[in-house]
């Protein structure tokens, strides 16, 4: 088990591998370290390189499980949650890129063909649909349309008759807040407010 050679989502991929492979798992609730989020850091910054990096982290995880037989429902649940989180990170960062960078991203993943879109691994149909659409996208299709289908298909059902708050941090978080705000309005869903943790 090893960390993927990436700088975004590499810890999540490593932990997912470790949990799936472990026979016994123990934990304690005390904090072991203080996580410091800095504006301008790799995590809080957008850009093409970050999206490709997360895609590579997801590729690493799917390559790892290709030759591994999952033993039970808990392993499957942990894996699917991890995959869904990575796919959402790709989607939300992708939609914030310029059209030129979106096209570059699609060309890069077509050249890599790292992700094997296989129903045996990806049980969430929304996740599977999104990866298939992006990987098979022709250049006449709008990436934003694909991402909107993915992000809002499930979100709309959850948001109806709910008080919606968005938590954001830094420039990337504010860009996501703006994107969600503008799209939720189209479905007559209003935001109650948002929490900005940036200084």
C-alpha positions as CSV (number, residue, x, y, z in Angstrom):
1,X,0.0,0.0,0.0
2,X,1.5,3.3,-1.0
3,X,0.6,7.0,-1.4
4,X,-0.2,7.8,-5.0
5,X,2.3,10.2,-6.7
6,X,-0.1,13.1,-6.5
7,X,-0.6,16.1,-4.3
8,X,-4.4,16.4,-4.0
9,X,-6.6,13.7,-2.5
10,X,-3.6,11.4,-2.0
11,X,-4.3,11.0,1.7
12,X,-7.9,9.9,1.1
13,X,-6.8,7.4,-1.5
14,X,-4.2,5.9,0.8
15,X,-6.6,5.7,3.8
16,X,-9.2,4.0,1.6
17,X,-6.6,1.4,0.5
18,X,-5.4,0.9,4.1
19,X,-9.0,0.4,5.5
20,X,-9.9,-2.0,2.7
21,X,-6.8,-4.1,3.2
22,X,-6.9,-4.1,7.1
23,X,-8.2,-7.1,9.0
24,X,-8.7,-5.1,12.2
25,X,-9.4,-1.3,12.4
26,X,-9.1,0.7,15.7
27,X,-9.5,4.4,16.2
28,X,-9.6,7.1,18.9
29,X,-11.5,10.3,18.7
30,X,-8.7,12.7,20.0
31,X,-7.1,15.0,17.5
32,X,-3.6,14.0,16.4
33,X,-2.7,17.1,14.6
34,X,-4.1,20.5,13.7
35,X,-5.1,20.8,10.1
36,X,-4.2,24.3,8.8
37,X,-5.9,25.6,5.7
38,X,-4.1,28.4,4.0
39,X,-5.5,30.6,1.2
40,X,-3.5,30.1,-1.9
41,X,-2.5,26.6,-0.9
42,X,-2.9,23.6,-3.3
43,X,-6.2,22.6,-1.7
44,X,-7.8,26.0,-1.8
45,X,-6.6,27.0,-5.3
46,X,-8.4,26.0,-8.5
47,X,-6.8,25.4,-11.9
48,X,-6.2,22.8,-14.5
49,X,-3.3,21.1,-12.7
50,X,-5.4,20.4,-9.6
51,X,-8.2,18.8,-11.5
52,X,-5.8,16.5,-13.4
53,X,-4.2,15.7,-10.1
54,X,-7.4,14.5,-8.4
55,X,-8.3,12.5,-11.6
56,X,-4.9,10.8,-11.2
57,X,-5.6,10.1,-7.5
58,X,-8.9,8.5,-8.5
59,X,-7.2,6.5,-11.3
60,X,-4.7,5.2,-8.7
61,X,-7.5,4.0,-6.4
62,X,-9.4,2.2,-9.2
63,X,-6.2,0.6,-10.4
64,X,-5.5,-0.6,-6.9
65,X,-8.9,-2.3,-6.5
66,X,-8.9,-3.8,-10.0
67,X,-7.0,-6.9,-8.8
68,X,-8.5,-7.0,-5.3
69,X,-11.7,-8.8,-4.3
70,X,-13.8,-6.8,-1.8
71,X,-14.8,-9.0,1.1
72,X,-17.9,-7.4,2.5
73,X,-20.5,-4.6,2.5
74,X,-18.5,-2.3,4.7
75,X,-15.5,-2.4,2.3
76,X,-17.9,-1.7,-0.6
77,X,-19.5,1.3,1.3
78,X,-16.1,2.8,2.2
79,X,-14.9,2.4,-1.4
80,X,-18.1,3.9,-2.9
81,X,-18.0,6.9,-0.6
82,X,-14.4,7.6,-1.4
83,X,-15.0,7.3,-5.2
84,X,-18.0,9.6,-5.0
85,X,-16.1,12.3,-3.1
86,X,-13.2,12.2,-5.6
87,X,-15.7,12.4,-8.5
88,X,-17.4,15.4,-7.0
89,X,-14.1,17.1,-6.4
90,X,-13.3,16.6,-10.1
91,X,-16.7,17.9,-11.2
92,X,-16.8,21.1,-9.1
93,X,-13.2,22.0,-10.0
94,X,-13.8,21.2,-13.7
95,X,-16.8,23.5,-14.0
96,X,-14.8,26.4,-12.6
97,X,-12.1,26.2,-15.3
98,X,-12.1,28.3,-18.4
99,X,-13.5,26.6,-21.6
100,X,-9.9,26.3,-23.0
101,X,-8.7,24.5,-19.8
102,X,-11.8,22.3,-19.8
103,X,-10.8,21.1,-23.4
104,X,-7.2,20.6,-22.3
105,X,-8.4,18.5,-19.4
106,X,-10.5,16.3,-21.7
107,X,-7.5,15.9,-24.1
108,X,-5.2,14.9,-21.2
109,X,-7.5,12.2,-19.8
110,X,-8.2,10.8,-23.3
111,X,-4.4,10.4,-23.7
112,X,-4.1,8.8,-20.3
113,X,-7.1,6.5,-20.3
114,X,-6.3,5.7,-16.7
115,X,-9.8,5.3,-15.3
116,X,-11.5,2.0,-16.2
117,X,-15.2,2.8,-16.1
118,X,-16.4,-0.5,-14.8
119,X,-19.8,-1.3,-13.1
120,X,-18.0,-3.8,-10.9
121,X,-16.2,-1.0,-9.2
122,X,-18.5,2.0,-9.4
123,X,-21.9,1.3,-8.1
124,X,-23.2,4.9,-8.0
125,X,-24.9,5.4,-11.3
126,X,-24.4,9.2,-11.2
127,X,-20.7,8.8,-10.7
128,X,-20.5,6.3,-13.5
129,X,-22.5,8.5,-15.8
130,X,-20.3,11.5,-15.1
131,X,-17.0,9.6,-15.8
132,X,-18.4,8.0,-19.0
133,X,-19.7,11.4,-20.3
134,X,-16.4,13.2,-19.6
135,X,-14.2,10.4,-21.0
136,X,-16.3,10.0,-24.1
137,X,-17.1,13.7,-24.6
138,X,-16.8,15.0,-28.1
139,X,-15.5,18.6,-28.4
140,X,-18.9,19.9,-29.4
141,X,-20.4,19.1,-26.0
142,X,-20.3,21.6,-23.2
143,X,-18.4,20.3,-20.1
144,X,-20.6,22.6,-17.9
145,X,-23.8,20.8,-19.1
146,X,-22.3,17.4,-18.2
147,X,-21.2,18.6,-14.7
148,X,-24.6,20.3,-14.1
149,X,-26.4,17.0,-14.9
150,X,-24.2,15.2,-12.4
151,X,-24.2,17.7,-9.6
152,X,-27.8,18.8,-9.6
153,X,-29.6,15.6,-10.5
154,X,-29.3,14.3,-6.9
155,X,-28.9,17.7,-5.2
156,X,-32.3,19.0,-6.3
157,X,-34.2,16.1,-4.6
158,X,-32.3,16.8,-1.3
159,X,-32.8,20.6,-1.4
160,X,-36.5,20.8,-1.9
161,X,-38.2,22.3,1.2
162,X,-34.9,22.6,3.0
163,X,-32.8,25.5,4.5
164,X,-29.7,25.5,2.4
165,X,-26.4,26.9,3.8
166,X,-23.1,26.8,2.0
167,X,-19.8,26.7,3.8
168,X,-16.8,28.1,1.8
169,X,-13.2,29.0,2.3
170,X,-11.0,31.2,0.1
171,X,-11.3,32.0,-3.6
172,X,-12.1,28.5,-4.7
173,X,-14.8,28.2,-2.0
174,X,-16.4,31.5,-3.1
175,X,-16.3,30.4,-6.7
176,X,-18.2,27.2,-5.8
177,X,-20.7,29.3,-3.7
178,X,-21.4,31.6,-6.7
179,X,-21.8,28.6,-9.0
180,X,-24.2,26.8,-6.8
181,X,-26.2,30.0,-6.0
182,X,-26.7,30.8,-9.7
183,X,-27.7,27.3,-10.6
184,X,-30.0,26.6,-7.6
185,X,-32.0,29.7,-8.6
186,X,-32.9,28.0,-11.9
187,X,-34.7,25.3,-9.8
188,X,-36.4,27.9,-7.5
189,X,-34.3,26.8,-4.6
190,X,-32.9,29.7,-2.5
191,X,-29.9,29.7,-0.3
192,X,-30.6,30.7,3.4
193,X,-27.0,31.9,3.7
194,X,-23.4,31.0,3.4
195,X,-20.5,30.8,5.9
196,X,-17.2,32.2,4.6
197,X,-14.3,31.1,6.8
198,X,-11.7,33.1,4.8
199,X,-9.9,35.9,6.5
